[in-house]
């Protein structure tokens, strides 16, 4: 018997909560908080792209390459981390991964060359790739069967952190220079402390509970339908995160060029968009638990179609307003997509979370690089004209097979 197995039985209170399907707010809240810390740090990188572009005389393509390096390292490792920890749980990967992020922040603060910027982006990406699969698993373990709500709460923590990234950049980093990025190390240290406590909780947790609970109402799909379901999810993720990347990485440049506003004002506009994304994510999970995953996905994509093509032709007021509406509606699908994919492949919570978050980062990185190249060749406005038609890919939802069992008559 290993040392971690001695006297680590779940407490009566925890077992009672699990057996009665109680939503463990303190655990889900703690995971959401650390997700916020993690994603706030990540959001700082694109938020200071204008500063880095000026300091190092970078092109849009080089900015896109920084985003690509970060997103690739954040995406490629995640499915493998999730697959491994499904079979061999390693809860202490949570604080260890945040430690790698801490090092990345330090490198970014003192970077003196483009190569060091790429190294910093890679380190932050590796830290993120070890965080998401295990943290998403913990949220599901503490859900009491309300999987969409738990996933939504977990994700909205990350979205809230992402939303505050531009604010931190505007108030702290842009006025005081690149070295002030080091202040984010305090946030990483806070997350390490909380994640260490969460890791101890997971060692006490009965890991078989969620698997038994999640299998009760789900149908085992044949291989062909599993492939179809995951293919549709991939198409939807491609559409969603390419569009999100066009705004999160280049929105400030677009507003400055199109409307000639100060950088600080553009950063607050980006914050407003990311805040709308957080609200939409928060709403989408509980609604999906009530009306079904596919219904939320339909609303998310089809609801954006009237607004996205109009965005590049709007004035400043309506540009900001439309991006808020788009962020609110489009973001509501992510928790539903994650839970749907976990229902398609039951018992592989970590692997599915790794694939989903990894795909999110990977698509975002590739899209950022590609859109940066498109902006260099044809201008930033062309990017938004092209992306306006991406929500039409949401029609692929028609092909999604059902994952819930029908009651027998």
Helices and strands as residue ranges (DSSP letters): G 3-5, H 12-19, H 25-47, H 49-56, H 60-87, H 93-110, H 114-141, H 147-168, I 169-173, H 174-176, G 178-183, H 184-204, H 208-215, H 223-259, H 263-291, H 293-302, H 305-308, G 311-313, H 316-330, G 331-333, H 334-344, H 349-378, H 380-387, G 390-399
